[in-house]
């Protein structure tokens, strides 16, 4: 094979540092996200006990109702960003802030590789690299260092490893990460099947994370143990630069800066969750709307795919008013539709059942990570809008639930845009799996909006209000989870 001298140009060194900066933030925020549902599956039903990997020691009770929020684990701030319990909103915002930078950095790196001819440093040009990489692995395993002549700039094992990380692991992380978007997989249900389903994609995403953790640990160890002065000089000042002490100072300052950034980011996020939410979502939400905002659900799963178990989130109301409604099979229940409408409505359950019914077998995607498939029957929201006729200034719908004990003294509420609820598979559902909607799942009526994660699908519906602004709703951030757990408003991934 022709020997090609390759250096360490400035663009490569910048890409290398940015990748290091991004990857640690992605790892820590990823751990925070995982901690809210610390179980991994190969099936989309996520039936308790079917997980192939579980973190934490929590055991759910067998003699009473429990919700998926009860499964979340506390995680130390040294490991996770920002750490703590139920800081999923902040973890997601950090993750989605950094992902675009990491992807752009990777794309620029690959572009420069092929533009400058530096691709030879990573891309193998013949199959002999496999046995040569094996020989190199045996040399390292015997605690010996391959000769300097094999590093030009990388030895075969390095080259094969770097190629795998850049051209296999990183793209797989991006591709499987997209499966976490309910909007994307609702519009293209075939996409997660490429990976064996949404939960299989989540598991592969985790395995990719573990691959990056192991790779990073081994990579840093070998940099320190093998040709340390040359490696530091090459990656800081470029190849053949004699100023080793300068390179060490710059590398030390850069690494110290990364550590200080993580410390400051953790402290700031924990102490100023609202401020961080506002600043982070100012970038995250427009990007989510651009990527996923116009996607429409086209799911049509079969009866055979319906999950044998469907988790719940949120305990049922315990108020006297709700208990009396339940005891009378919700005959006296009324759904109030008010606000900026030409025709305010008071709909009974019988009124809803008299309207044209739509049935759909779709996948529920919880923000915590679990999923389940069920059939839902009810009235399309487009039909409700036709009945109440929104006024021109109406822009949002506020869905209000009956008081639930875990949210007292507040009640649960969420905000959606008119465009959101005009999705053809957005329902006011009063049936689940061909039976009246069970109480744990939101009886007598709940919202289904299949392009969003589950917290937007309000259960135990009491009223719907059409408004021109949600500034006066709760604390003005777009819903209960947004107000109290710092989630984003778009909820499409």
N, C-alpha and C positions, 0 to 999 in steps of 0.2 A: 504494500500500500504506500502511495506517495506520501512523504512526510511534508506537512504543511505547518509553517510557523504561525501560531495564533497568539495574539496578545490579549490584553485586558483593557480595551478602550474605555473612555469615560462613560459612554452610555451604558455599557455593561455593568460598570461599577455602581452607577446610580440605580439601575434596575435591581441590582443585587441588594442594595440597602433598602430600597422601597419594599421589596418583597419581604425582607426580614421584618420591617416595620409593620406591614400588613398582616403577615401570617400569624404573628403572636396575638394581635388584636382579634383576628378571626377565630383563633383557637380558644381564647378565653371567653369571648362572647358566645361562641358555639357551645361551650360547656354550660354557660348560664341557660341557654335555650334548652339544652338537653335535660337539665335538672328539673324542669317543670313536668316532664313526663319521662323519667329516666329508665325507659324500657324500650327494647328494640325487637322488631318482629320481621318475619318473612311473609306474613299474611296481612291483608288489609282489614281483617275483622278486628284485630287487636284484642281478642278475647283474653281476659285475665288467665294467666298460666301458660299462654302460648308464646310468650316472649322467649327469644333465644339468649338475651342478655338483659340483666337488670342491675341497676345501681341503687344502693341504699337498702335499708332493712325494714322498711315499712310493710306491714301486712294489712290489707283491707279487711274490715269486719265482715263476717258471714251472716250476722243476725240483724243487720239494719242497712238502710240505704247509705251509700257513700258516693261521692262525686270525684271526678278526675282531678279536681284541685287538691283533694286530700292525698293524692299520690306524689305530689311535688316534694322534692328534697331540698334541704338547705345546702348551700355550697359555699366554701370559703372564698373570700375575696382575693386571696393569693392565687387561686386557681382560676376563678371565673371573673368576668367583667359584667356588672360591678360586684357580683357575689350577693349572698344573702338568700332570702326565701321569697319566692314569687316576684322576683325582679325581672320577669320575662320581657316586659315592655322595654326596659332600658337595654337589656341584652340584645333584643332584636334590633333596636335602633342603632346600636354600635355595629352590629353585624352588617346591616344594610347600608350604613355609612361607608364601611371599609370595602365591601365586596366590589363596588364599581371601580374604586382606585386599584384594587388588586387585579381585576380583569384588564383594565386599561394598561397597567404596568406590564402584565403578561403579554398582551397583544403588541405593545411597543417593543418588548424584548424579542419576541419571535420575528417581528417585522425587521428589526435591525440585524438579527441573526442571518436572515436570508438575503437582505439587501447588501450587507458588507462581506458576505462569504464566511462569516464566523460560524455558520451552521455546522461546519465540519467538527467544531468542538463538541457537539452533542449528537449529531445524527450519524449512526454507524453506516459505513459504506460497504462492508462485507460481513459475511457470517462468521468469520474467524474471531470476531470480537467476543462471541459467547465462550469458546474454550479459553481465550486469553483472560476474560473477566473471571472465569472460574479459577484459573491459576492465580490471579491476583487475590481472589477471596481466600484461597488456601494460604497464601503468603501472609495476609493480614491475620488469619486465624491462628497461625503459628507464631504470632506476635513479632513478626519481622516486617520490614518496610520494603516495598518493591523498589527497584533501583530508579535513580533519577531519570534515566533514559526513557522510562515508560510514561513520564508525566510531560506530555507536550500537546496541549497544556494539562490533559487529564490522562490518567491510566485507564485501561479498558473497563475496569469495574466502575470507576467514577463516571465514565462516559455513558455506560449503559444505565446506571442509576439515574443520572441527571436527565437522560433522554426519557426514561420512564416517568419521572416526576413531572417534567415539563409537558410532554406530549400524550401522557396517558392519565396520570393521577389528577392533575389540575383540570383538564377538560371534563373528566368524570365527575369531579366535585361540582363543577358548574352545571353539568347536565342533570345530575341527581338533585341538586339544589332547586332547580326549576320545578321539579316534581312536588315541591312543597307549596306551590302556588295553586290554590283551589280554582282560581280563575283560569289558569292555563290548562289544567287537567280536566276542568269542566268543559272547556271549549274543544280540547283535543284529548278525549278519554283514551285514545290509543297510546299516547306518549308515555305515561308511567308504565304501561305494559311492556315497553322495551326493556325495563329493568326488573320486571317481575311484579310490578305494582308500586303504589306510593310508599308503602312501608318497607318494601325491599330496597327502594331507592334511598329511603331514610337510613336504612342499615348500611348500604353501600357508602353513603355520605359520611357516616360515622367511621367506617373502616378506612375511608380516604383520610379523615382527620387523624386517625391513629397512625396511618402510614406517614403522614407529614410530621407528626410528633416524633416518631421513631427516627425518621430520616433526619430531622433537624438535630436531634440529640446526637446521633452518630456523626453527622456532618460536622457539628461544632467540635465534638471530641477529636475527630481525625485532624481537623484544622489545627488544633492545639498540639496534638501528639506527633503529627507527620509534617515535616518541612514547615514548621510554624513561621519562622521569619520570612521565608519566601512567599508563603500563602498570604500573610498579612500585607506585605509590601505590594504584591500583585493586585490584591483586591481593593487596596486603598489608593495607591499612587500609580498603579500600572506596572507592567512587566519590566524587569531589569532596572528598577529604580533603586539606587544605593542608599536612600535615606530611610533606613529601617526605623530609627528612633522617631522620626516624624510620623511614619505610618502607624506606629504603635500608639502615639499620642492621639492622632486623629481617630483611630479605631476605638480607643478607650473612651474618648469624649462622645463619639457617636453611639456606642453601646450604653453609656451612662445616660445619654439623652433619651434613648428608648425606654430604659428602666424608669427614669423620672416621669416620662410621659404616661406610662402605665399607672404609676402611683398616683399622679395628679388626676388622671382620667377616672380612676376608681373612686378616689375621695370626692371629687367634684360631682360625679354622677350620683353617689349615695347621698350627698348633702343637698344637692340641688336637682332633684329628679324632674321637677316641673320645668325648670329653666332648660335642662338638657333636652327634655322631650320637645319643647317648643323649637329650639334651635335645630335639633336633629331632624325632626319631621318636616321642617321647612325645606330640606333637601330630599328626604326619603319619600315623602308623599307624592310630590310631582313626578318623581321617577317611577313610582309604582303605578300612578295613573297613566303615564305614557306607555309603560310596558304592558299593563294588564287591564287598564280601565275600560276599554271598549270590547273586551271579550265577552261572549254570550255563552251560556251553558247549553250544551248539546249532549247531555248524558242519557243513556238508555241501557242501564244494566239489566240483567235478566233476573228472574225470580230465584234461580239457582245460586246467584251471587249474593243474595241478601245475607247479611251477617247474622250469626246465631245469637250474638250479644252486642248491644249498643250502649256504650257508656252514657252517662248523664253528667251535666254540669249545672250546678245551682240546685239548692234544696227547694222543695215545693213550699208555697205559701202556707202559713199556719193561722192566718187571721180568721176571725169568726165569719167575716163576709165570704171569704173563699170557701171555708168549710161548709157553709150553708149551701153555696152554689154546687159544690161537689156532691153533697148528700142528695140533691134533687136533680142529679145528672145534668147540671148546668142549664136547666130549662129557663132559669131567670137571668142567665148571663147576657150581658149586652156589650158589644164592641162599639165604642164611641169613635166616630171619625169626624174631626172638627178642624178648626183653624182656617187657613186660606183656601176654602172650597166654596163652590157655588151652592152645594147641597150637603149640609151636615147630615150624618147618618147615625142611626142607632140600630145595629144589626144583631139579631139573635143567632144562636147556633142553627136554628131551623132556617133562618133567612140565608145563611151561608150555604147550607146544604141544599137549598132550593136553586141556587145559582149553578151554572154549568160547571161540572166538576172536572178537574185535571188530576191525573195520577202520574207519578214519575218515580222511577227507581234510580236513586242517585247516591253519591258518596258524600258523607259528612266529614269535613276536615276541621279538626279542632286546632286552635292556635298552639296548644301544648304539644301536639304531635300525633295524637291517636286519630284513627279514622274508623268508619263503619258504613256499611251500605244498607239502606232501608227504602221501602216504598212509602211515599207520602201522598196523601190525597187532600185536595182542597180547592180553593178558588184562586186563580191567577190574580196577582196584584194589578195587572192591567185592567181587569174587569172591575175591581174596586175603584180604580181611578176613573174609569168611565162613569161609574155611578155617582161619585162625589164631585167630579169635575173641578180639578184644581184651578185656582185663579192664576193669572199670568205671572204674578209676583212670587208664587210658591216655588221654592227650590229644594226643600228638604222635607223628609217625613221623620217625625219623632215617634218611636214605638215605645209605649209605656207598659210595664208589667205590674201585676199585683205585688204588694209588699211581700218580700221573702225575708226570712229571719237573718240570713247572713249579710244582707245589705242594709238592714235597719240602722238609722232612721230614714235612709234613702230607700227608693225603689229602683229596680233595674230599668234602664232606658238605653236606647241606642238610636243614632241618627244615620239615615241613608239618603242619598240623592234621588231625585225623581228618575234619573237615568238608571241608577242601580236597580230600582224596583220594577222597571219596565223590561227587565230580562224575562224572556218567555217562560223560564222555569222558576220564577219567583212566586211563591205561594203563601196564602194564609192557610196553613194546613190544619185540618181537624181530624185526620186519620193517619195512622201509622201501621204499615203492614196489614192493610185491609180491616183494621179494627179502630174503634174510637181512640183518639190520641190518649195514651196513658198519662197519668198525673206526673210521674217523674220526667216525662218528655214534654210537658208544657200544656196539659189539658186546661181548658177545652180547645184552645187555638194558639198556634205559634207561627212565627215567621220562618219561611225557608227562602234563603237567597244563596243559590248554589255557587256563585262566584266569590263568596266571602268565607273567611274562617268563622268558626261557630259562634264566637261571642257577639257577632252582629245579628244572630238569629234569635230575636227575643221570644221567650216563652211566656206562658200565662198572660197572654195579651189582655189588656184592659182598655187601651185607647190608642188611637193614631192621630197625631196632630201634624198638619201641614204648615210649614213656617217659611219665612224668607231668610232667616238666619237662626243658628243654634247658639248664639252667644249667651242667651239667657237660659239655656237648658243646662241644668246642673251647674258645673263650673265652666261651661262654655267650650269644651274641647272635643265634643262630638259623641259623647256617650259615657256610660258608667265606667267601662274599662279604661277609656281614655282619660277620664277625670280622676280616677282613683288608682289605676295601675299603670298609667302612662303609656298605653298602647297607641298605635297610630290609627288614624281615621279610615284609611283606605282598606285595610284588612284583606288584601287580595293575594298575600303570600304569608 
